[in-house]
Amino acid sequence: MEQENPRDGGRQKPHVVFCPSPITMGHVRPMMDLAIKLVTHHGFSVTVITTKGKTATERYASYLQALSSSTSDDVIRLLELPELIDDSNREEAESYPRHPLLVYLYWVEKSKEALQQLLQDLLRSSTSPICAFLTDFFHMAALDVTTQLSIPTYLFHLSSAANVCLKLYLPKFAEDQPDFVDRPDAVLQIPGLRPLATRDLPSSFLDKSCPTVPNEYVALCSRLRQVTGIFINSFAELEEEAIRALRDPKDEKMPAIYPIGPILCSLLVEEAGKDGTRCLGWLDKQRDSSVLYIAFGSVASMSVKQVREIAWGLEGSGRCFLWVLQGRFLDEEKSRDPEEVFSQFLAEGFQTRIRDRGLVVSSWVPQIRILAHPSIGGFVSHCGWNSLLEGIWNGVPFAAWPLQAEQPMNRLFIVDELEIGLEARMDG
């Protein structure tokens, strides 16, 4: 839908500003895929607000560079927020709790002034008026800026509709039952959802390592009703009950709900890369449905002991497998040299012993293409929502191994509700 430009009476493209959190590429890629679709299929103009410094990963920076190279400034424009940590506030920043969520929320709060200046400049200079500001859950503090500037603000929720139901309910629940997390047998009943046990709730809500974390998480949830609308990377055929509950006409304070999924992490911007090409070539040589694919996302934390246990299990299984070994290790810092990674974390001689039936890589791979490959027969997954959508889309059964965030709730969805996976249970 085009807009009138009051300055010249002409027709203008609708202009949307995207502000993704660079915490993980699982947040960035779906938002950028949506941005590209709005530009290429619906004639929108898009500005993407990017970040730099400690909040942004190398993967994030290289992805944005590829995005910039593949599009022109007149359709997708990248604007960068300045580095906010300097000599004037370095001591304060470094004294802040080191929890990843708190570090990022600290940065978001400190960036509001720069964000306001950037948006004001856009409002003054852009030939297309800003019709919407689109951000994700961890950047909700931007509402303080966009509300002041009268810019309609939408949340792009990058997990399930069921998770939206939970987040909308959590603030009142946390107030009414503050001791719930200390009662392991307690059950939470939320409209549109199956009963939830304590272990099914988001890790940030249950985090006892830093008492501030659950409070900050609930505070983020309490802001959901302040947005104009919520875009969800899901669809009614997949989450009928949850989406129906979100659209309850009796709830007059509910934002507009738009299930626009599945937005799968496509290769609109980048190609497979060296390791991706190697993986796909290796899969071409395997029998149909014979390969177990193991991937725990790009930010998952596992101990060295866990990694070695997985390696021993894969070696002893006698099955073909493709293992994408990324993320952070709790015991040691991960080397960026694949050979050092394998020698440091995997048993001596492991690579040699499994070379005829297994492949281990340590960099990004085109997961959507791997899961679509006919040789894939199963997926050991951390239950990140993007991975679930990609596996479901390609009809791949799961072994569910949730690690953090909303992943335990996603495990419940694929194991108990859809019945397309089994839970990987810990011994002991």
Number of C-alpha atoms within 10 A of each C-alpha: 9 14 15 14 14 10 7 9 9 10 13 19 22 21 25 24 24 24 23 25 24 22 18 17 20 20 21 21 24 22 26 24 18 18 22 22 15 18 20 12 8 13 17 21 24 26 21 21 19 19 22 16 13 15 17 16 16 11 15 21 16 12 18 19 13 14 19 15 11 13 14 10 13 9 18 23 16 17 14 13 17 13 14 19 16 9 8 9 10 11 11 10 16 11 8 11 14 12 12 12 15 17 16 19 17 14 17 20 14 14 18 18 12 16 20 17 13 15 20 15 11 17 15 9 10 12 14 21 21 20 15 19 22 23 25 21 19 21 19 23 17 22 21 12 18 19 13 9 13 11 19 17 23 24 23 25 21 24 22 28 31 24 21 20 18 24 20 20 17 20 18 13 16 16 10 10 10 10 10 17 18 10 10 10 10 15 15 15 13 18 16 18 19 17 13 16 17 19 15 19 21 21 19 20 21 19 15 12 10 13 11 15 21 19 16 16 23 21 14 19 20 17 16 20 14 16 18 17 19 25 20 23 23 24 17 14 8 16 18 14 17 22 24 15 17 21 16 11 10 7 10 8 9 19 18 14 18 18 18 15 18 16 20 17 23 17 14 13 18 13 13 16 13 11 17 19 14 15 22 17 11 15 22 13 9 16 13 13 14 16 22 21 24 21 21 22 23 18 15 18 16 16 14 18 14 13 16 15 14 15 20 14 12 19 18 10 10 11 14 24 25 22 20 22 20 21 17 17 18 14 11 11 9 17 13 11 10 15 12 12 17 19 13 14 19 19 14 11 10 16 18 9 11 19 11 9 15 21 18 19 19 19 18 17 20 19 22 19 16 20 22 15 17 17 22 24 20 21 24 21 23 24 31 27 19 24 22 25 23 22 23 17 14 17 14 20 20 28 23 26 21 23 18 18 17 21 25 22 23 26 27 22 21 21 17 14 13 12 12 17 21 17 16 14 9 6 4 3
